Amino acid sequence: MRTSHFAHLDDERSVLRTLVGKIERELDYLPQSAASQLVELRNYWADLVNRLALGPAPDLRTCPTCGRPGMRTATRCGFCWAKLEPPQPSAS
């Protein structure tokens, strides 16, 4: 039951991240004729996004046993509790 609660929180954060991105794209389309108001709006928006403390989206991977998503660094699946192999280093 705890897993579904945390999964719900991750889903909500994902939705919020998507909305933040959409609003930021729309802010780019606002006319520059009201520059001082636009700067103030962007400052308020940045403060709101900062207070949401969403952070970056977590790195996920799929459980090879049950196929559900989970944290990339997990050692056990949060759904079926299968032991997971350490993740391969990401190619940076």
Summary of the structure (lengths in Angstrom):
residues: 92
radius of gyration: 18.7
end to end distance: 35.7
largest distance: 57.9
contacts: 181
relative contact order: 0.11
helix: 52%
strand: 9%
